[in-house]
Amino acid sequence: MFLLDIVQRSVRSLLSAKARTLLTAFAMAVGAFALSLTLAASNGATNYADNIVKSNFDPSELIVSASKLLFSSTDTSKPQEYNQNFSSVLTPGGTSTQVENLSDSDITRLKAIDGVESIRTTNTVSLQYVTRDGQRKYSGTVQAYSSYKSPELLAGSVSGSLASKTVILPEGFLSSLGFSSASDAVGKKIRLGVQEQVDQSSLITSFLQNGSASTDALAQNTTTETDFKIVAVSKTPAVLLQPSAGLYLTANEDDLNTLKDISVKGTTSYHKYLSVYIKVKDGTDINKLTAVQDQVKKLGYGAQSVLDTQKTITQVITVLQSIVLVFGLIAVVASVFGVVNTMYISVLQRTQEIGLMKALGMHKYNINQLFLFEAALIGLLGGLIGSAIAVGAGTLLNPSISKLLNTGDVRILDFHIDQIVMLVLALTVVAMVAGFLPARKAARLDPIDALRTE
């Protein structure tokens, strides 16, 4: 008996019991649906994480801190020895931990490493306010301009780097500061107010030595205003590391450091940096980047590349993907029992037919093939139905999900045709394995006993 004849007979047998076939296939479809969505969500989450990293980090740079603790878990079983360069940072779990800051001498030491092209600090400065003549004051934050992640501009232009006392204004400030459009804002001036911080240790020392009257002058915060010219207006990025970063003003690094110095002068945070970015010469070459990273670590600093950051984010996605994958596999396992049950019922109902086929000379090997193909077709049908529903639903829901999660143009459910094909084939094989025992039972039936069965 030819293979094509067996396939055709399998199809006819399944069509003769349409309801039973469809119900069993739908059980397989549930697993296919869950697994298709899991794979698509995993692809989308990975793409989103990659976009965040690519949009915010230069692959030729290393993030360097004074301590490796910034990039790894802290040993909380023992207290850390006091260091005046420590500052508090929030961990991903929301708790506070102490990490050592970098100083100017550390930066000088890092610049001397062979292969280091330049170093920039990771400072952002929290402004007391942003305003202009005749307008109200608004809170704001300034970040340093980076040519790698140059923002998309609505108006104005930036050639290479930002000039001194110039700023890129986020579009979110336009209406608040009274500009009619992005073009209207370009060339206008705004004022950035920075408040000097009070050194608490100096305040306490003065109080203990000279009484409360001596602390009045120290306790009075003063605000320094600096005019900046708007050279461009940036569009809110579609992908952000932090949602609030969409309102960050951008200035050149020298101006940013000046604002930072005004803010922390006279305090223990003056010229202290939680971390810095080291740009490696020809750093897109992974070997050169790794060589500099190793040298930085040998000096006792913590260093993390963009690749390390991607791995950290991907690990979280992998864990979530595994959890959802388990639920999908549970659905597939449950559907396997449905296939086994359906095939056993089919064998029982067609016992006389099997006996007749054997009496007419059909080999038991072909009988076995016949039922295995029937099981495989059920798996194929279930896989196609489940995957098709998942792709259809995902395609319809993608715009709403992207809008809800504010992921911009990134599709959270990203279906790959090769993964869908592999999934359907895998479910077909699983169904064939599930049909093995019923097919074996059918192949071993004695033709005489089978023909006598009522």
LINZI-V708329 format. One record per backbone hydrogen bond with DSSP energy under -1.0 kcal/mol. CO is the residue of the C=O (numbers start at 1). NH is the residue of the N-H. If there is no record, write none. Layout:
co: <CO:CO>
nh: <NH:NH>
//
This chain:
co: <2:3:4:5:6:7:8:9:10:11:12:17:18:19:20:21:22:23:24:25:26:28:29:30:31:32:33:34:35:36:37:38:39:40:40:41:42:43:44:45:46:47:48:49:50:51:52:53:58:60:62:63:64:65:68:74:83:85:87:89:91:95:97:99:102:103:104:105:106:107:110:113:115:118:120:125:129:130:131:132:138:140:141:142:143:152:155:159:163:165:167:168:169:170:171:173:174:175:181:182:185:188:190:191:192:193:193:194:199:200:201:202:203:204:205:206:207:212:215:222:224:226:228:229:230:231:232:233:233:234:242:243:244:245:249:250:251:252:253:254:255:256:257:258:259:260:261:263:264:267:269:273:275:276:277:278:279:279:280:282:285:286:287:288:289:290:291:292:293:294:295:296:297:302:304:305:306:307:308:309:310:311:312:313:314:315:316:317:318:319:320:321:322:323:324:325:326:327:328:329:330:331:332:333:335:336:337:338:339:340:341:342:343:344:345:346:348:350:351:352:353:354:355:356:357:358:363:364:365:366:367:368:369:370:371:372:373:374:375:376:377:378:379:380:381:382:383:384:385:386:387:388:389:390:391:392:393:394:397:398:399:400:401:402:407:416:417:418:419:420:421:422:423:424:425:426:427:428:429:430:431:433:435:436:437:438:439:440:446:447:448>
nh: <6:7:8:9:10:11:12:13:14:15:16:21:22:23:24:25:26:27:28:29:30:32:33:34:35:36:37:38:39:40:41:42:43:44:414:45:46:47:48:49:50:51:52:53:54:55:56:57:61:280:278:304:276:302:71:76:86:101:99:97:94:91:89:87:273:107:108:109:110:111:113:116:281:279:277:142:193:138:191:135:130:127:249:125:251:235:233:161:166:229:231:250:234:173:174:177:179:178:185:186:188:230:228:131:226:128:129:224:203:204:205:206:207:208:209:210:211:215:219:196:194:192:190:167:187:157:169:154:155:171:245:246:247:248:143:168:145:256:257:258:259:260:261:262:263:264:265:197:267:270:272:102:122:64:120:62:117:118:283:285:289:290:291:292:293:294:295:296:297:298:299:301:300:65:63:309:310:311:312:313:314:315:316:317:318:319:320:321:322:323:324:325:326:327:328:329:330:331:332:333:334:335:336:337:339:340:341:342:343:344:345:346:347:348:349:350:351:354:355:356:357:358:359:360:362:361:367:368:369:370:371:372:373:374:375:376:377:378:379:380:381:382:383:384:385:386:387:388:389:390:391:392:393:394:395:396:397:398:401:402:403:404:405:407:410:420:421:422:423:424:425:426:427:428:429:430:431:432:433:434:435:436:439:440:441:442:443:444:450:451:452>
//
